[in-house]
Amino acid sequence: MKAVSILAAAFAAGVSALQITAPGINDSWDLSKTNTIKWTFVDTDPTEFQIQLVNKDVFPEEVKNITGKATTKDGKFDLSNVVAKPSTKYTVKFLSLSATNSGQLAESQTFNVTKSGVASTTGTAGTPSSTGDSTTSASPSATSSSAAVAVGKTFGVAGPIAVVLAMLF
């Protein structure tokens, strides 16, 4: 009888529940395009979970929450235009949303991110615009008032006064 219970425990351990089948080891993702996360599941898995994209190439790990809630029975999730720096050590993690089965449910093999997506913004003169990098750009229609602000940041109160006086004469 003891041999049967050991065999049953070994079989149960071999039957994995929620498993991420894509991305696979050494896959390459261009995050400016659509990439598909795929998984298999069994009936006893939680019905919903959270998906995270994790860069393990840095310490501490950089974690991006991809979705607040994915449905287990869907078996896949299309991911598109995610801003994340390229690296060779990314994984996808599934985290339980259930109080009875909490914690990490599954983690993918390590894969590569070759290109970041682009954050879309409607930047104005002097405000940051995201293109995967943290940069500041000014629009071609920047006026002398924004020049006065820039001079003011450099020279204090005297800067904008000098610009206004220069415009008058």
Long-range contacts (C-beta under 8 A, 24 or more apart in sequence): 15-42, 17-41, 17-42, 17-44, 17-45, 17-105, 17-106, 18-42, 18-45, 18-46, 18-49, 18-72, 18-94, 18-105, 18-106, 19-106, 20-92, 20-94, 20-106, 20-107, 20-108, 20-109, 22-108, 23-90, 23-92, 23-108, 23-109, 23-111, 24-108, 24-109, 24-111, 25-109, 25-110, 25-111, 26-109, 26-110, 26-111, 26-112, 27-109, 27-111, 27-112, 28-111, 28-112, 28-113, 28-114, 29-90, 29-111, 29-112, 29-113, 29-114, 30-114, 30-115, 31-79, 31-81, 31-82, 31-83, 31-84, 31-113, 31-115, 31-116, 31-117, 32-81, 32-115, 32-116, 32-117, 32-118, 33-80, 34-78, 34-79, 34-80, 35-78, 35-79, 35-80, 36-76, 36-77, 36-78, 36-79, 37-76, 37-77, 37-78, 37-79, 37-92, 37-108, 38-75, 38-76, 39-72, 39-75, 39-76, 39-94, 39-106, 40-75, 41-72, 41-73, 41-75, 45-72, 45-105, 46-72, 46-96, 46-97, 46-98, 46-101, 46-105, 47-71, 47-72, 47-73, 47-98, 48-72, 48-97, 48-98, 49-94, 49-95, 49-96, 49-97, 49-105, 50-94, 50-95, 50-96, 50-97, 51-77, 51-79, 51-92, 51-93, 51-94, 51-95, 52-92, 52-93, 52-94, 52-95, 53-79, 53-82, 53-84, 53-90, 53-92, 54-90, 54-91, 54-92, 54-93, 55-84, 55-85, 55-87, 55-89, 55-90, 55-113, 56-89, 56-90, 56-91, 56-110, 57-87, 57-88, 57-89, 57-90, 58-87, 66-92, 69-97, 70-94, 80-117, 81-117, 81-118, 82-116, 82-117, 83-116, 83-117, 83-118, 83-119, 83-130, 83-132, 84-113, 84-116, 84-117, 85-113, 85-116, 85-132, 86-112, 86-113, 86-114, 86-115, 86-116, 87-112, 87-113, 88-112, 126-150
